[in-house]
Amino acid sequence: MKQQNIYDNKEFFDGYQSMRNNLSANELIEIPQLFKLIGNVENLSILDLGCGTGKHDRKLIGMGARKVTGIDLSNNMINEATKNTNSDKIEYKVMSMNDIDKLDEKFDMVVSSLAIHYIEDYDGLCKKVYNLLVDGGRFIFSYGHPMDSCAILNNYSNNYVIINDKKYFLISDYNNEGKRVSHWFVDGVETYHRNMSHLVNGLIDAGFKLERMEESYATDEAIKLKPKYIEQKDHSYYIYFKCKK
Ligand SMILES: C[S@@+](CC[C@H](N)C(=O)[O-])C[C@H]1O[C@@H](n2cnc3c(N)ncnc32)[C@H](O)[C@@H]1O
């Protein structure tokens, strides 16, 4: 399956890393909400899809997980992850999440932080994750919110208009699912937009029981640390799902 590996583009990777090192919305908004859903991981064996630099994997081991496997398509990301880790309970692999059906072990939990919207076959992935989990295992992930990803921008970076100094986000093309190409550090960044019913039904059709869904919002604390996140108080950039096999 053809898939873009934008994190191995140097200009993109440098821009992304500098954003992440500078109180990003991932750190202030997305990660705290995702970890609240992840909850207790003591003694669990966990697979992280699109693990990036492995920050979450180190945190999961710190929280008592027995073993974490982090996979990512990008060599740049896995190199960083390996450089930053000295735990023998974590294993990193350069691997696409499209290929997880080739893994020959089962996991107690599969997690993913803002990586699944990069792949084309969401329904297929849900089924592959289901097959990799032990009975009662959980799949918990964050994903670009469909209200934020819907507008077809063709390499234009702003998905809003400003009227009387207020940002109004664009929600056209909501039911027109599929590839979105935007400018984010570089031109041509590909992600996939799905509407809400597709995101939920993909999980149900794979056999999962949906336990919780959350939508992101900036807390007052986050806004205090970075005032520009006031725009994320009323507009959700991320959505989270927690489901059980
Ligand atoms: C926004 S980053 C998030 C990284 C990490 N989860 C975090 O939260 O710090 C998205 C990650 O998904 C990875 N990715 C994109 N497509 C992928 C695929 N098909 N298989 C595995 N990883 C993929 C990228 O290389 C990148 O590391």
The ligand as an SDF file (V2000), in Angstrom:
LIG
                    3D

 27 29  0  0  0  0  0  0  0  0999 V2000
    1.9860   13.5550   14.8260 C   0  0  0  0  0  0  0  0  0  0  0  0
    3.2310   12.3090   14.9030 S   0  0  0  0  0  0  0  0  0  0  0  0
    2.8980   11.6410   16.5240 C   0  0  0  0  0  0  0  0  0  0  0  0
    4.0640   10.8920   17.1080 C   0  0  0  0  0  0  0  0  0  0  0  0
    3.8180   10.2940   18.4920 C   0  0  0  0  0  0  0  0  0  0  0  0
    2.6800    9.4110   18.5130 N   0  0  0  0  0  0  0  0  0  0  0  0
    3.6040   11.3850   19.5030 C   0  0  0  0  0  0  0  0  0  0  0  0
    2.4540   11.6390   19.8780 O   0  0  0  0  0  0  0  0  0  0  0  0
    4.5900   12.0190   19.9200 O   0  0  0  0  0  0  0  0  0  0  0  0
    2.5900   11.0570   13.8090 C   0  0  0  0  0  0  0  0  0  0  0  0
    3.5090    9.8370   13.6760 C   0  0  0  0  0  0  0  0  0  0  0  0
    2.8340    8.8610   12.8950 O   0  0  0  0  0  0  0  0  0  0  0  0
    3.8220    8.2180   12.0920 C   0  0  0  0  0  0  0  0  0  0  0  0
    3.1650    7.5380   10.9710 N   0  0  0  0  0  0  0  0  0  0  0  0
    2.5440    8.0930    9.9060 C   0  0  0  0  0  0  0  0  0  0  0  0
    2.0890    7.1350    9.0810 N   0  0  0  0  0  0  0  0  0  0  0  0
    2.4180    5.9410    9.6550 C   0  0  0  0  0  0  0  0  0  0  0  0
    2.2140    4.5760    9.2990 C   0  0  0  0  0  0  0  0  0  0  0  0
    1.5870    4.2330    8.1730 N   0  0  0  0  0  0  0  0  0  0  0  0
    2.6810    3.6210   10.1350 N   0  0  0  0  0  0  0  0  0  0  0  0
    3.3290    3.9440   11.2840 C   0  0  0  0  0  0  0  0  0  0  0  0
    3.5620    5.2180   11.6600 N   0  0  0  0  0  0  0  0  0  0  0  0
    3.1080    6.1960   10.8580 C   0  0  0  0  0  0  0  0  0  0  0  0
    4.7310    9.3560   11.6680 C   0  0  0  0  0  0  0  0  0  0  0  0
    5.9510    8.9150   11.1540 O   0  0  0  0  0  0  0  0  0  0  0  0
    4.8290   10.1330   12.9860 C   0  0  0  0  0  0  0  0  0  0  0  0
    5.8930    9.6780   13.7720 O   0  0  0  0  0  0  0  0  0  0  0  0
  1  2  1  0
  2  3  1  0
  2 10  1  0
  3  4  1  0
  4  5  1  0
  5  6  1  0
  5  7  1  0
  7  8  2  0
  7  9  1  0
 10 11  1  0
 11 12  1  0
 11 26  1  0
 12 13  1  0
 13 14  1  0
 13 24  1  0
 14 15  1  0
 14 23  1  0
 15 16  2  0
 16 17  1  0
 17 18  1  0
 17 23  2  0
 18 19  1  0
 18 20  2  0
 20 21  1  0
 21 22  2  0
 22 23  1  0
 24 25  1  0
 24 26  1  0
 26 27  1  0
M  CHG  2   2   1   9  -1
M  END
$$$$
